[in-house]
Amino acid sequence: MLVLLPPSEGKAASGRGAPVKLESLSLPALTQAREAVLGELVELCAGDPDENDKAREVLGLSEGLRGEVAKNAGLRTAGARPAGEIYTGVLYDALDLASLDAAAKRRAGRSLLVFSGLWGAVRVTDRIPSYRCSMGVKLPGLGALGAYWREPMAAALPEAAGGGLVLDLRSSAYSAAWKPKGEVAGRTATVRVLHAQVDESTGVEKRSVVSHFNKATKGRIVRSLLTAGAAPQSPAELVEGLRDLGYEVEAEAPARAGRAWALDVVVKEIH
């Protein structure tokens, strides 16, 4: 099983160890593309700190996040730490990698792949520094990163997906970098989280998508699968596995071959 995750906007501080080594990251087919993005990002952010308005504009940062520009300027020398420790936020808080037992952590290292505007995609065990560069960024030389990564990803991701299930939990911005096709798409499942509430005046159940809760539930789903040692090989097996774990799941097989399954996880309480 390969689980595709979005990164988080907020990130923990870089480590104090050795800086990132691009050649040591997973998916080595992405190394050249990573070097290109890293080089342009560092150059963009390495100007006079008092004149970094261009970098902030390109990165979509407010005045209060001016320090993120300086952080990017030092990416080549900043200490690195496992990506699973760098990424924070709602999904990663719910996933809580640090508290998993040893076996579940090994499964996480094998199965979780975090998409990134800077790195393309990394395993949670890959050592990276803290950075700020979303997939929606348009760098002056390379252009929109979502489009830039499509060709390198198309070469690297099918091999990473192997022959098993692909559980795609990415947001739309990161989905743009790689869309499973053909046979891989047929064993891919996407997940939407719906909050079900009963209207007290009519008794009718209404469902809605809640962004914050959507992320938290996806984190809990991944944690549940890792903790249980679940190894579904197909979307249909994933549906049954999630139901066995206590989730309410609605799904239908796609009408045509080569299309991903769309799963709805329905929850009654937000927490």
C-alpha positions, 0 to 999 in steps of 0.5 A: 500500500502506498499512501499519498499525503499533502505536506503541511504549511506550518513546519517544525524547525530544522534539525541540528545535524547534517544538511540535506543530501539530495542523492540520499532521498527516496525516489532518486529519479527526482534528484535532478528536478529537486536540484533545479527547484532548490537552486532557484528557491535559494537564489530567489530568497538569498537577496538583501533581507531588507528587499525580499518583497519579490520573494514574499510575493512569489511564495505568497507570504505575508509581511509577518512571514518574512522570516520564512524567506531567510529560512529558504535562503539557508536551505543548503546548510540548514540541519535536516531531520526526518520529514515525519518530524518536519511536517506538522498541522492537523493531519500530522497531529492526528497521525502522530507518527512519534507515538506509533509502536516500532512495527507501525513506524516501519510500515509508515516508512515504507508506505507514506509518501508526502508530496512537496512543492520543493522535493516533489515527494519524500518518505517520512524517513527522508531527512529534510530541512524546514522550508516554505514552498507550496505546490501552488508557487510559480517560480520565475524560471521554472514556472508553476510547480504543479506543472513542473513536477508532472513529468518527473513524477510520471517517471518515478511514481508508477514504480513507487506505487508497485502493484498494490493499493494507492490511497490518495489523500492529497489536496487538489493542489498536490494532486496536480503534480501526479495523477495515477493513470491506467492500471495504477488508477484502477487500484487507486482510492481517493477519500472524502470526509463528510460530516453528517448532521440531522436537522432537528426541525425536519429530521433529515440528515445533511452532509457537508465537507469540513476542511479542518475536520477532513484533515484530522480524519484522514490522519486518523484513518492512516494511523488506524491502518498503520496500527492495525497492520492492515495491508489492503491490496485493492480499493475494495479491500480498503473499504472492507478494512476501514469498515472493520476498523469502525469507519462508516464508508460508502463507495462504488466501483468506478463505471469504467476501468482505469478510473480511481475509486472515490470513497466517502467516510461519513462521520457524525462527530467533529473532534 
